Amino acid sequence: MINWYKKHCLIINGLLITALTLVLYILFGPIAAFALLLLPFAGYLAVKISTVFIIFFILFSYFRLHEAFVFLMPLKIPKMLALASLLGITWHLFISKTLKPHWSSTHLIFVIWFAWLTVCVFSATNKGLAIEYWIGVLVKVFIMVFAISWWLTRFSHFSFVRMGIMISGVAVALVALNNKINGIGLIEGTRVTISREYRSQLGDPNDLSLVLMFPVSFLAAELFNSQVNIYRRIFAGIGLIFTISGVIATQSRGGVLGIAAILSFFLYQKVKNPVVVAMCAGVAMLAMMVFAGISDRQSGGAAEDGVDESAMGRIYAWQAAINMALSNPLTGVGVDNFFVNYYFYSPHWDGKNHAVHSTWFQVLGETGFVGICIFLVLIASIYRSLSRVYCINKLNYNHQVVVNANALKAGIIGFMVAGTFLTQAFTWPLYIILALTIALEKLTIQSNKES
């Protein structure tokens, strides 16, 4: 019987696949049958070009490209990319064993941070919200930090990542500017959003400014490095103008501060005079605020006397975060629980809950004093790793190392400055920077040894 099956296995398997395809066609229609036929090809691609799928998953997850370009939403691209990425990771880690894990001190701190977030999830006042966020965001971030830090083993990989981030940032900025010009999705009459009617993350102007601010560091790194290909520098220069214009269109003060910090970092590399850089940054920031029309905002505009409503809202939210930490010093109120707990801890109630609008106070309120300490150590570890990259590269200069290190260092500086007014503790930017930093340090050490 076994010998007979071996002799006719091709025919038998073919008949079984044909029967399964017919059943799917009858029950669910032609799309399901077509998907089954494409499954082997899709699996082959997921294994063969795993790096591409992982990078596209990061781009779609962070930039929400399927929400910016709504015709992509029915295709469920992020879920498909997630499945392909997980298949590729599993195959290369456990079967082909071509994915070589490595460990660093930054990995360790990140694992401690994730473990503490997990503790804060299960001690949250609203466990349902916290667990949903843990499954929907934090677990993906955890897996992808290791996947990216282990997978990017060539400078060509970094070049592809940088180009993907730059193109995605420019694409989202163009959608934002188009909405601004045509008055689509504006809130408070002047602040631009994207796909607000679909409850997109880009539907909040502060979150949109954060998404657009992140690629600014990568575009600026390409533009200010004379050894980068001239065509990429031209694209970076044009893209930088569009992306900054997109942030300005959101009228986000945190976004403007972040851009000023990023551009100051690159200007300081050229000028080396902190006074001149500070003056230029101040003038540029004022110019961006005037151009953005922040004084015309309905909230936080010049029409409000004294400390404006937007600023007072932040102060009340930050006071609420401090009260949350004081009441729950170890774990805070739990991940993604600030908003639903605002009423119980805020000194001022205007009839509705508010977001915290600060990375630092978000961490403090939602993860307690222990969480804010671990978070600060994590950021310090990223900064220290990038400093080591610069030191190692001095021994055997490589401009590829410089452009990547500059983009990441500017990114972490922009994150820290904008984090004062933007809520980004548990979203992708910091963890993309973390993963790329670990991979870059490993690659720099290897290339230095080989030279």
GUTIDREN-165872 format. One record per residue (C-alpha): x, y, z; residue number from 1. Coordinates in Angstrom, 1 decimal, always signed. Each point is the difference from the previous one (the first is absolute). Layout:
// GUTIDREN-165872
<pt <X,Y,Z>,NUM>;
...
// end
This chain:
// GUTIDREN-165872
<pt <+0.0,+0.0,+0.0>,1>;
<pt <+2.8,+2.4,+0.9>,2>;
<pt <+1.9,-0.8,-3.2>,3>;
<pt <-3.2,+0.5,-2.0>,4>;
<pt <-0.4,+3.5,+1.6>,5>;
<pt <+3.5,+0.9,-0.7>,6>;
<pt <-0.4,-1.0,-3.6>,7>;
<pt <-3.2,+2.0,-0.5>,8>;
<pt <+0.5,+2.8,+2.6>,9>;
<pt <+0.2,+2.8,-2.6>,10>;
<pt <-3.4,-1.0,-1.5>,11>;
<pt <-1.6,-0.5,+3.4>,12>;
<pt <+1.2,+3.3,+1.4>,13>;
<pt <-1.1,+1.7,-3.2>,14>;
<pt <-3.5,-1.4,+0.3>,15>;
<pt <-0.2,+1.0,+3.6>,16>;
<pt <+1.1,+3.6,-0.7>,17>;
<pt <-2.5,+0.1,-2.9>,18>;
<pt <-2.8,-1.2,+2.2>,19>;
<pt <+0.9,+2.5,+2.8>,20>;
<pt <+0.1,+2.8,-2.5>,21>;
<pt <-3.5,-1.0,-1.3>,22>;
<pt <-1.4,-0.1,+3.5>,23>;
<pt <+1.4,+3.4,+0.8>,24>;
<pt <-1.4,+1.4,-3.3>,25>;
<pt <-3.5,-1.3,+0.8>,26>;
<pt <+0.0,+1.1,+3.6>,27>;
<pt <+1.8,+3.3,+0.0>,28>;
<pt <+0.3,+1.0,-3.7>,29>;
<pt <+2.9,+0.4,-2.5>,30>;
<pt <+2.2,+2.2,+2.3>,31>;
<pt <+0.5,-2.7,+2.6>,32>;
<pt <+0.8,-2.6,-2.7>,33>;
<pt <+2.5,+2.4,-1.7>,34>;
<pt <+1.6,+0.7,+3.4>,35>;
<pt <+0.5,-3.8,+0.6>,36>;
<pt <+1.7,-0.3,-3.4>,37>;
<pt <+2.3,+2.9,+0.8>,38>;
<pt <+0.9,-1.3,+3.4>,39>;
<pt <+3.1,-2.0,-1.0>,40>;
<pt <+1.3,+2.9,-2.0>,41>;
<pt <-0.6,+2.4,+2.9>,42>;
<pt <+1.7,-2.3,+2.4>,43>;
<pt <+3.0,-0.3,-2.2>,44>;
<pt <+0.3,+3.8,-0.3>,45>;
<pt <-0.4,+0.4,+3.7>,46>;
<pt <+2.9,-2.2,+0.6>,47>;
<pt <+2.1,+1.2,-2.9>,48>;
<pt <-0.2,+3.7,+0.6>,49>;
<pt <-0.9,+0.2,+3.7>,50>;
<pt <+1.9,+3.2,+0.5>,51>;
<pt <-2.2,+1.8,-2.5>,52>;
<pt <-3.2,-1.1,+1.7>,53>;
<pt <+1.2,+1.0,+3.4>,54>;
<pt <+1.0,+3.5,-1.2>,55>;
<pt <-3.3,+0.4,-1.7>,56>;
<pt <-1.9,-1.1,+3.1>,57>;
<pt <+1.8,+2.6,+2.0>,58>;
<pt <-0.8,+2.7,-2.6>,59>;
<pt <-3.7,-0.9,-0.2>,60>;
<pt <-0.3,-0.3,+3.8>,61>;
<pt <+1.7,+3.2,+0.8>,62>;
<pt <-1.0,+2.3,-2.9>,63>;
<pt <-3.5,-1.5,-0.3>,64>;
<pt <+0.4,+0.1,-3.7>,65>;
<pt <-3.2,-2.0,-0.6>,66>;
<pt <-1.9,+2.7,+2.0>,67>;
<pt <+1.7,+2.9,-1.8>,68>;
<pt <-0.9,-1.7,-3.4>,69>;
<pt <-3.4,-1.3,+0.9>,70>;
<pt <-0.4,-2.1,-3.2>,71>;
<pt <+2.6,-2.4,+1.6>,72>;
<pt <-2.2,-0.6,+3.1>,73>;
<pt <-2.0,-3.0,-1.3>,74>;
<pt <+3.2,-1.9,-0.9>,75>;
<pt <+0.9,-0.4,+3.7>,76>;
<pt <+3.6,+0.5,-0.9>,77>;
<pt <+1.4,+0.4,+3.6>,78>;
<pt <-1.4,-3.4,+1.0>,79>;
<pt <+1.3,-1.7,-3.1>,80>;
<pt <+3.5,+1.6,+0.6>,81>;
<pt <-0.1,-1.1,+3.6>,82>;
<pt <-0.8,-3.6,-0.9>,83>;
<pt <+2.8,+0.0,-2.7>,84>;
<pt <+2.4,+1.5,+2.5>,85>;
<pt <-0.7,-2.6,+2.6>,86>;
<pt <+0.3,-2.8,-2.5>,87>;
<pt <+3.4,+1.3,-1.2>,88>;
<pt <+1.3,+0.5,+3.6>,89>;
<pt <-1.2,-3.5,+1.1>,90>;
<pt <+1.5,-1.7,-3.1>,91>;
<pt <+3.4,+1.7,+0.1>,92>;
<pt <+0.3,-0.1,+3.8>,93>;
<pt <-1.0,-3.7,+0.6>,94>;
<pt <+0.2,-1.8,-3.4>,95>;
<pt <+2.7,+1.5,-2.3>,96>;
<pt <+1.7,+1.6,+3.0>,97>;
<pt <+1.4,+2.7,-2.2>,98>;
<pt <-1.3,+2.6,+2.5>,99>;
<pt <+2.8,+0.4,+2.5>,100>;
<pt <-1.2,+1.4,+3.4>,101>;
<pt <+2.3,+2.2,+1.9>,102>;
<pt <-0.3,+1.7,+3.4>,103>;
<pt <+0.9,+3.5,+1.2>,104>;
<pt <-0.5,+2.0,+3.2>,105>;
<pt <-2.6,+2.1,-1.7>,106>;
<pt <-2.0,-3.2,-0.8>,107>;
<pt <+0.1,-0.9,+3.7>,108>;
<pt <-1.3,+3.4,+1.1>,109>;
<pt <-2.7,-0.2,-2.7>,110>;
<pt <-1.1,-3.4,+1.3>,111>;
<pt <-0.1,+1.4,+3.6>,112>;
<pt <-2.1,+2.9,-1.3>,113>;
<pt <-2.4,-2.4,-1.9>,114>;
<pt <-0.3,-2.2,+3.1>,115>;
<pt <-0.9,+3.0,+2.2>,116>;
<pt <-2.6,+1.2,-2.6>,117>;
<pt <-1.5,-3.5,+0.2>,118>;
<pt <-0.2,+0.3,+3.8>,119>;
<pt <-1.7,+3.4,-0.4>,120>;
<pt <-2.4,-1.6,-2.5>,121>;
<pt <-1.3,-2.6,+2.5>,122>;
<pt <-0.1,+2.4,+2.9>,123>;
<pt <-1.9,+2.7,-2.0>,124>;
<pt <-3.2,+1.4,+1.3>,125>;
<pt <-1.6,-0.8,-3.4>,126>;
<pt <+1.6,-3.3,-0.9>,127>;
<pt <-2.1,-0.4,-3.2>,128>;
<pt <+1.4,+3.1,-1.6>,129>;
<pt <+3.6,-0.8,+1.2>,130>;
<pt <-0.1,-3.6,-1.3>,131>;
<pt <-1.4,+1.1,-3.3>,132>;
<pt <+2.8,+2.6,-0.4>,133>;
<pt <+2.6,-2.6,+1.1>,134>;
<pt <-1.2,-2.5,-2.7>,135>;
<pt <-0.6,+2.5,-2.7>,136>;
<pt <+3.1,+2.1,+0.3>,137>;
<pt <+2.6,-1.0,+2.7>,138>;
<pt <+0.4,-3.6,-1.0>,139>;
<pt <+0.5,+1.0,-3.7>,140>;
<pt <+2.6,+2.6,+1.2>,141>;
<pt <+1.8,-2.6,+2.1>,142>;
<pt <+0.3,-2.5,-2.8>,143>;
<pt <+1.0,+2.5,-2.6>,144>;
<pt <+2.7,+1.6,+2.1>,145>;
<pt <+1.8,-3.4,+0.1>,146>;
<pt <-0.8,-0.7,-3.7>,147>;
<pt <+1.4,+3.3,-1.2>,148>;
<pt <+3.0,+0.0,+2.2>,149>;
<pt <+0.9,-3.5,-1.0>,150>;
<pt <-0.9,+0.2,-3.7>,151>;
<pt <+1.7,+3.2,-1.2>,152>;
<pt <+3.5,-1.3,-0.6>,153>;
<pt <+1.1,+2.1,-3.0>,154>;
<pt <+0.2,+3.7,-0.8>,155>;
<pt <-2.2,-0.6,-3.0>,156>;
<pt <-2.8,-1.1,+2.5>,157>;
<pt <+0.4,+3.3,+1.8>,158>;
<pt <-0.1,+1.9,-3.3>,159>;
<pt <-3.3,-1.7,-0.8>,160>;
<pt <-1.4,+0.8,+3.4>,161>;
<pt <+1.0,+3.7,-0.2>,162>;
<pt <-1.5,+0.3,-3.5>,163>;
<pt <-3.2,-1.7,+1.1>,164>;
<pt <-0.4,+2.4,+3.0>,165>;
<pt <+0.7,+3.0,-2.2>,166>;
<pt <-2.4,-0.9,-2.8>,167>;
<pt <-2.7,-0.9,+2.5>,168>;
<pt <+0.4,+3.2,+1.9>,169>;
<pt <-0.2,+2.1,-3.2>,170>;
<pt <-3.0,-1.9,-1.2>,171>;
<pt <-1.9,+0.6,+3.3>,172>;
<pt <+1.1,+3.7,+0.0>,173>;
<pt <-1.4,+0.4,-3.6>,174>;
<pt <-3.4,-1.4,+1.1>,175>;
<pt <+0.1,+2.4,+3.0>,176>;
<pt <+0.8,+3.0,-2.1>,177>;
<pt <-2.7,-1.0,-2.5>,178>;
<pt <-2.6,-0.2,+2.8>,179>;
<pt <+1.2,+3.4,+1.3>,180>;
<pt <-0.4,+1.6,-3.4>,181>;
<pt <-3.4,-1.5,-0.7>,182>;
<pt <-1.3,+0.4,+3.6>,183>;
<pt <-0.4,-3.7,+0.5>,184>;
<pt <-0.2,-1.4,+3.6>,185>;
<pt <+1.0,+3.3,+1.7>,186>;
<pt <-0.6,+0.3,+3.7>,187>;
<pt <-0.3,+3.3,+1.8>,188>;
<pt <-0.4,+1.5,-3.5>,189>;
<pt <+3.7,+0.0,-0.8>,190>;
<pt <+1.8,-3.2,+1.3>,191>;
<pt <+0.5,-2.7,-2.6>,192>;
<pt <-0.8,-3.7,+0.5>,193>;
<pt <-0.1,-3.1,-2.2>,194>;
<pt <-2.9,-2.6,-0.1>,195>;
<pt <-1.6,+1.3,+3.2>,196>;
<pt <-3.3,-1.4,-1.2>,197>;
<pt <+1.6,-3.5,+0.1>,198>;
<pt <+1.2,+0.5,+3.6>,199>;
<pt <+3.6,-0.1,-1.2>,200>;
<pt <+2.9,+0.7,+2.2>,201>;
<pt <+0.8,+2.8,-2.6>,202>;
<pt <-3.3,+1.5,+0.9>,203>;
<pt <+1.5,+1.9,+2.9>,204>;
<pt <+2.2,+2.9,-1.0>,205>;
<pt <+2.5,-0.6,+2.8>,206>;
<pt <+0.4,-3.7,-0.9>,207>;
<pt <+0.3,+1.0,-3.7>,208>;
<pt <+2.8,+2.5,+0.8>,209>;
<pt <+1.8,-2.8,+1.8>,210>;
<pt <-0.3,-2.4,-2.9>,211>;
<pt <+1.3,+2.8,-2.4>,212>;
<pt <+2.8,+1.1,+2.4>,213>;
<pt <+1.7,-3.4,+0.2>,214>;
<pt <+1.2,-0.1,-3.7>,215>;
<pt <+1.3,+3.6,+0.3>,216>;
<pt <+3.1,-1.4,+1.7>,217>;
<pt <+0.6,-2.5,-2.8>,218>;
<pt <-0.5,+2.6,-2.7>,219>;
<pt <+2.3,+2.5,+1.7>,220>;
<pt <+2.7,-2.7,+0.4>,221>;
<pt <+0.0,-0.6,-3.7>,222>;
<pt <-0.1,+3.7,-0.9>,223>;
<pt <+2.9,+1.1,+2.3>,224>;
<pt <+2.3,-2.9,-0.9>,225>;
<pt <+2.1,+1.1,-3.0>,226>;
<pt <+1.1,-3.6,-0.8>,227>;
<pt <-3.6,-1.2,-0.6>,228>;
<pt <-1.0,-0.4,-3.7>,229>;
<pt <-1.0,+3.4,-1.4>,230>;
<pt <-3.4,-1.3,-1.3>,231>;
<pt <-0.9,-1.2,+3.5>,232>;
<pt <+1.1,+3.3,+1.5>,233>;
<pt <-2.2,+1.9,-2.5>,234>;
<pt <-3.0,-2.3,+0.9>,235>;
<pt <+0.8,+0.4,+3.7>,236>;
<pt <+0.1,+3.8,-0.3>,237>;
<pt <-3.4,+0.2,-1.8>,238>;
<pt <-1.4,-2.6,+2.3>,239>;
<pt <+1.1,+1.9,+3.1>,240>;
<pt <-1.8,+3.1,-1.2>,241>;
<pt <-3.2,-2.0,-0.5>,242>;
<pt <+0.2,-1.9,+3.3>,243>;
<pt <+0.7,+3.1,+2.1>,244>;
<pt <-2.9,+1.8,-1.8>,245>;
<pt <-2.2,-3.0,+1.0>,246>;
<pt <+1.0,+0.4,+3.6>,247>;
<pt <-0.6,+3.7,-0.1>,248>;
<pt <-3.5,-0.6,-1.5>,249>;
<pt <-0.9,-2.0,+3.2>,250>;
<pt <+0.8,+3.1,+2.1>,251>;
<pt <+1.6,-2.2,+2.6>,252>;
<pt <+2.4,+1.8,+2.3>,253>;
<pt <+1.6,-3.3,+1.0>,254>;
<pt <+0.6,-0.8,-3.7>,255>;
<pt <+1.6,+3.5,-0.6>,256>;
<pt <+2.3,-0.5,+3.1>,257>;
<pt <+1.0,-3.4,-1.2>,258>;
<pt <+0.9,+1.3,-3.5>,259>;
<pt <+2.0,+2.9,+1.5>,260>;
<pt <+2.0,-2.5,+2.1>,261>;
<pt <+0.7,-2.3,-2.9>,262>;
<pt <+1.2,+2.8,-2.3>,263>;
<pt <+2.0,+1.5,+2.9>,264>;
<pt <+1.9,-3.3,+0.3>,265>;
<pt <+1.1,+0.0,-3.6>,266>;
<pt <+0.7,+3.8,+0.1>,267>;
<pt <+2.3,-0.5,+3.0>,268>;
<pt <+2.0,-2.6,-1.9>,269>;
<pt <+0.8,+2.7,-2.6>,270>;
<pt <+0.3,+3.1,+2.3>,271>;
<pt <+1.3,-1.4,+3.3>,272>;
<pt <-1.1,+3.2,+1.8>,273>;
<pt <-2.9,-0.7,+2.4>,274>;
<pt <-1.0,+3.7,+0.3>,275>;
<pt <-0.4,+0.4,-3.7>,276>;
<pt <-1.8,-3.3,-0.3>,277>;
<pt <-2.4,+1.0,+2.9>,278>;
<pt <-0.7,+3.4,-1.7>,279>;
<pt <-0.7,-1.7,-3.3>,280>;
<pt <-2.2,-2.6,+1.6>,281>;
<pt <-2.0,+2.7,+1.8>,282>;
<pt <-0.5,+2.1,-3.1>,283>;
<pt <-0.9,-3.1,-2.1>,284>;
<pt <-2.5,-1.2,+2.7>,285>;
<pt <-1.7,+3.4,+0.2>,286>;
<pt <-0.2,+0.2,-3.8>,287>;
<pt <-1.6,-3.5,-0.2>,288>;
<pt <-2.5,+1.0,+2.7>,289>;
<pt <-0.9,+3.1,-1.9>,290>;
<pt <-0.2,-1.9,-3.3>,291>;
<pt <-2.1,-2.7,+1.7>,292>;
<pt <-2.5,+2.6,+1.3>,293>;
<pt <+0.1,-1.4,+3.5>,294>;
<pt <-1.1,+3.4,+1.4>,295>;
<pt <-3.2,-0.5,-2.1>,296>;
<pt <-0.9,-3.3,+1.6>,297>;
<pt <-3.3,-0.2,+1.8>,298>;
<pt <+1.8,-1.8,+2.8>,299>;
<pt <+3.4,+1.4,+1.0>,300>;
<pt <-0.3,+3.0,-2.2>,301>;
<pt <+0.8,+3.7,+0.6>,302>;
<pt <-3.7,+0.8,+0.6>,303>;
<pt <+0.2,-1.7,+3.4>,304>;
<pt <+1.2,+2.2,+2.9>,305>;
<pt <+2.7,-1.1,+2.4>,306>;
<pt <+0.9,-3.7,-0.1>,307>;
<pt <-2.0,-1.3,-2.9>,308>;
<pt <-2.6,-2.8,+0.2>,309>;
<pt <+2.2,-2.5,-1.8>,310>;
<pt <+2.9,+0.6,+2.4>,311>;
<pt <-2.3,-0.1,+3.1>,312>;
<pt <-1.4,-3.3,-1.3>,313>;
<pt <+3.5,-1.5,-0.1>,314>;
<pt <+0.8,+1.3,+3.5>,315>;
<pt <-3.2,-1.6,+1.4>,316>;
<pt <+0.9,-3.2,-1.9>,317>;
<pt <+3.5,+0.0,+1.4>,318>;
<pt <-1.3,+0.6,+3.5>,319>;
<pt <-2.3,-3.0,-0.5>,320>;
<pt <+3.0,-2.1,-1.1>,321>;
<pt <+1.9,+1.0,+3.2>,322>;
<pt <-3.0,-0.9,+2.1>,323>;
<pt <-0.3,-3.4,-1.7>,324>;
<pt <+3.6,-0.7,+0.8>,325>;
<pt <-0.3,+1.1,+3.6>,326>;
<pt <-3.1,-2.2,+0.5>,327>;
<pt <+1.6,-3.0,-1.7>,328>;
<pt <+3.8,+0.6,+0.3>,329>;
<pt <+1.1,-3.4,-1.3>,330>;
<pt <-2.2,-0.6,-3.1>,331>;
<pt <-2.1,+3.1,-0.5>,332>;
<pt <-3.5,-0.4,-1.4>,333>;
<pt <+1.1,-2.4,-2.7>,334>;
<pt <+0.9,+0.1,-3.7>,335>;
<pt <-2.5,+1.9,-2.2>,336>;
<pt <-2.0,+0.9,+3.1>,337>;
<pt <+0.7,+3.7,+0.4>,338>;
<pt <-3.0,+1.3,-2.0>,339>;
<pt <-2.6,-2.1,+1.9>,340>;
<pt <+1.5,+1.0,+3.4>,341>;
<pt <+0.3,+3.7,-0.7>,342>;
<pt <-3.2,+0.8,+1.9>,343>;
<pt <+1.2,-1.6,+3.2>,344>;
<pt <+3.4,+1.7,+0.2>,345>;
<pt <-0.3,+3.4,-1.8>,346>;
<pt <-0.3,+3.1,+2.2>,347>;
<pt <-2.3,+1.5,-2.7>,348>;
<pt <-3.0,-1.5,-1.6>,349>;
<pt <-1.6,+1.6,-3.1>,350>;
<pt <-2.4,-2.8,-0.8>,351>;
<pt <+2.2,-2.3,-2.0>,352>;
<pt <+3.2,-2.1,+0.3>,353>;
<pt <+3.2,+1.2,-1.7>,354>;
<pt <+3.2,-1.6,-1.3>,355>;
<pt <+3.3,+0.7,+1.8>,356>;
<pt <+1.8,+1.6,-3.0>,357>;
<pt <+3.5,-0.8,+1.4>,358>;
<pt <+2.1,-3.1,-0.3>,359>;
<pt <+1.7,+0.5,+3.3>,360>;
<pt <-3.2,+0.5,+2.0>,361>;
<pt <-1.7,-2.8,-1.9>,362>;
<pt <+2.7,-2.4,+1.2>,363>;
<pt <-0.2,+1.4,+3.5>,364>;
<pt <-3.8,-0.2,+0.3>,365>;
<pt <-0.4,-3.4,-1.7>,366>;
<pt <+3.1,-1.9,+1.3>,367>;
<pt <+0.9,+1.8,+3.2>,368>;
<pt <+3.3,+1.2,+1.3>,369>;
<pt <+1.6,-3.4,-0.7>,370>;
<pt <-1.1,+0.2,-3.6>,371>;
<pt <+1.3,+3.6,-0.6>,372>;
<pt <+3.4,-1.1,+1.4>,373>;
<pt <+0.2,-3.0,-2.4>,374>;
<pt <-1.1,+2.1,-2.9>,375>;
<pt <+2.7,+2.6,+0.6>,376>;
<pt <+2.6,-2.7,+0.3>,377>;
<pt <-1.2,-1.4,-3.4>,378>;
<pt <+0.4,+3.4,-1.7>,379>;
<pt <+3.4,+0.5,+1.6>,380>;
<pt <+1.0,-3.5,-1.3>,381>;
<pt <-1.0,+0.9,-3.5>,382>;
<pt <+2.0,+3.2,+0.1>,383>;
<pt <+3.0,-1.8,+1.5>,384>;
<pt <-0.1,-2.6,-2.8>,385>;
<pt <+0.0,+2.7,-2.6>,386>;
<pt <+2.9,+1.7,+1.7>,387>;
<pt <+1.9,-3.3,-0.2>,388>;
<pt <-0.8,-0.2,-3.7>,389>;
<pt <+1.7,+3.3,-0.6>,390>;
<pt <+3.0,-1.0,+2.0>,391>;
<pt <+0.4,-3.3,-1.8>,392>;
<pt <-0.4,+1.6,-3.4>,393>;
<pt <+2.8,+2.5,+0.7>,394>;
<pt <+2.4,-3.0,-0.2>,395>;
<pt <-1.0,-0.8,-3.6>,396>;
<pt <-2.2,+2.8,-1.4>,397>;
<pt <-3.1,-1.1,-2.0>,398>;
<pt <-2.5,+2.6,-1.2>,399>;
<pt <-2.8,-2.5,+0.1>,400>;
<pt <+0.5,-0.3,+3.7>,401>;
<pt <-0.1,+3.8,+0.4>,402>;
<pt <-3.2,+0.6,-2.0>,403>;
<pt <-1.8,-2.8,+1.9>,404>;
<pt <+1.3,+1.1,+3.4>,405>;
<pt <-0.9,+3.6,-0.6>,406>;
<pt <-3.5,-0.9,-1.1>,407>;
<pt <-0.5,-2.0,+3.2>,408>;
<pt <+1.6,+2.4,+2.3>,409>;
<pt <-2.1,+2.9,-1.4>,410>;
<pt <-3.0,-2.2,+0.3>,411>;
<pt <+0.6,-0.7,+3.7>,412>;
<pt <+0.6,+3.7,+0.7>,413>;
<pt <-3.2,+1.0,-1.8>,414>;
<pt <-1.8,-2.7,+1.9>,415>;
<pt <+1.2,+1.3,+3.4>,416>;
<pt <-0.8,+3.6,-0.9>,417>;
<pt <-3.4,-0.6,-1.6>,418>;
<pt <-0.8,-2.5,+2.7>,419>;
<pt <-0.7,+2.9,+2.3>,420>;
<pt <-3.2,+0.8,-1.9>,421>;
<pt <-0.7,-3.2,-2.0>,422>;
<pt <-1.1,-3.4,+1.3>,423>;
<pt <+2.4,-2.6,-1.6>,424>;
<pt <+1.3,-2.2,+2.8>,425>;
<pt <-1.5,-3.3,-1.3>,426>;
<pt <-0.2,+0.8,-3.7>,427>;
<pt <+2.4,-1.1,-2.8>,428>;
<pt <+2.6,+2.9,-0.3>,429>;
<pt <+2.0,-0.7,+3.1>,430>;
<pt <+0.1,-3.7,-0.6>,431>;
<pt <+0.9,+0.3,-3.7>,432>;
<pt <+2.9,+2.2,+1.1>,433>;
<pt <+0.9,-2.6,+2.7>,434>;
<pt <+0.1,-2.9,-2.3>,435>;
<pt <+1.9,+1.8,-2.8>,436>;
<pt <+2.5,+1.2,+2.6>,437>;
<pt <+0.7,-3.5,+1.2>,438>;
<pt <+0.4,-1.3,-3.5>,439>;
<pt <+2.2,+2.9,-1.0>,440>;
<pt <+2.3,-0.5,+2.9>,441>;
<pt <+0.4,-3.7,-0.8>,442>;
<pt <+0.6,+0.7,-3.7>,443>;
<pt <+2.6,+2.8,+0.8>,444>;
<pt <+1.9,-2.3,+2.3>,445>;
<pt <+0.0,-2.8,-2.6>,446>;
<pt <+1.1,+2.3,-2.9>,447>;
<pt <+2.7,+1.5,+2.2>,448>;
<pt <+1.4,-3.5,+0.7>,449>;
<pt <-0.1,-1.0,-3.6>,450>;
<pt <+1.9,+3.1,-1.0>,451>;
// end
